[in-house]
Amino acid sequence: MKNLKLKSILFCFTTIALFSCKKEIFIPDEEKNIEGTVSHSNGFPANYNIVFNQEKVNRLNIIFTAQEWQDMQTDLSQKRGGGRPGGLPSETPDYFECEVNFNGLTWNHVGIRYKGNSSIRANSNKLPLRFDFDKWEYEYPEIADQRFYGFKELSMSSNYNDPSLMREKSAADLFRDFGVPAVRTAFYEVYIDEGTGTFKYYGVYTMTEIVFDTFLKNWFGSKNGNCYKPDGNGAKFATNGFTLDDFERKTNEETNDRNDIQKMFDLLHANTRNSNLEEWKDNLESVFDVDGFLKYLAVNNTIQNWDTYGRMTHNYYLYHDPNDDLIKWITWDNNEAFQNGKRGGSLSFEMNEIDDEWPLISFLIADEEYEGIYKNYVKSFIETSFENSRMTGIYSNQELLLDQPANNEVNGYSYVNGQFNSAVQTLKSHNISRINAAIDYVQ
């Protein structure tokens, strides 16, 4: 059997080396504002320094004509009204046109739509958004391959049900810091002209990059592998209800070949798990990054994030990395983190409440070696990325950054409702309680 512990150590050294070698692309100031080049065109590296600035809250203006705005709201109302089980929208909202102003520049004919599940049903005007900057390039050839400082698509979380406004960003940053694949994030103030000629302040949003647009290349060095967005019963990987149709292809769509997912499923459920455990583990490790998944579980369970695998059949991506031919786990959509949550609550450290309905957890954690690796990751996480003084400093810095934008939010366009500063204190208290719980578990 492969020595997975040794692999873990080698992976950590490799990750440190890769991250230490990464450098942000430097673009001279005189080039940053040349419309049609670095800021607007394809062929330039994604500029994380500008779009995902960590030192400020950027401002984004979104401008509609009165008709565009009305059409977008009508579509939203129809999608909400159709409804799937659980009150979810009947289908994904459509894209509409808007103009985007940022950094003194304008992007025309940008595709924009509403996004989300529970967040899109919120009793609020502040709803999550999705941008596609060359969505309408066939109608408007002048914007062919239009980019937003190198980004084709971007997502904006509304920080739904989060008076601290920090959960989405803080969770993603923690995953990344501990070496778990997660997208970049940044805070934005969003102002919208609904076609009246005046701007309304829609509050603080969290900008997130799109996994299959820029993230894969930035994290893995390549986006040539198969990337999937699982959603539905098949996303559990259980024998009951498994279907490849629940694994939406986000790259290489034209091939429509999901044999790699089928192979992972077959090896996960192979009879050797009961007859020859070492062979079962070797075979599974040959297609799936087991070590990376155990690291993800350690972070996810420590910070408490219920809206993902183990409770819900969505909010993760899979990437078949051509560099080592392994399928990698990518976390996504963390606005419900840092709380016990719903649907039975967040998973315990032991995860003994999980049955074979969620086999990626139950099968792996039942193995003594895998459980030991997972436990070591929990211990390492609370001693490094999640260490209390580090997190207290992060929360305090973000509180200073967001204090005015958060308290400027108004009824109907806010989840803060005067609770911002107390919500930040709740996060700090949560950090201490989770570290104590983790210590109890690993001892």
Secondary structure, DSSP 8 states (H G I E B T S, - for coil): ---HHHHHHHHHHHHHHHHHH-------HHHHT-TTTTTT-TTS---HHHHT-SSS-EEEEEE--HHHHHHHHHHHHHHHHH-BTTTB-SS----EEEEEEETTEEEEEEEEEE--SGGGGSSSS---EEEETTTTTTT-GGGTT--BTTBSEEEEE--TT-TTS-HHHHHHHHHHHTT-----EEEEEEEEE-SSSS-EEEEEEEEEE-IIIIIHHHHHS---S-EEEE-SGGGG--STT--GGGEEESSSTTT---HHHHHHHHHHT-THHHH-HHHHHHHHHTTB-HHHHHHHHHHHHHHTB-SSTTT-S-SEEEEEETTTTEEEEEE---TTBSS--STT-S--SS-TT--TTSHHHHHHHTSHHHHHHHHHHHHHHHHTTT-HHHHHHHHHHHHHHHHHHHHT--TTS-S-TT-HHHHHHHHHHHHHHHHHHHHHHH-
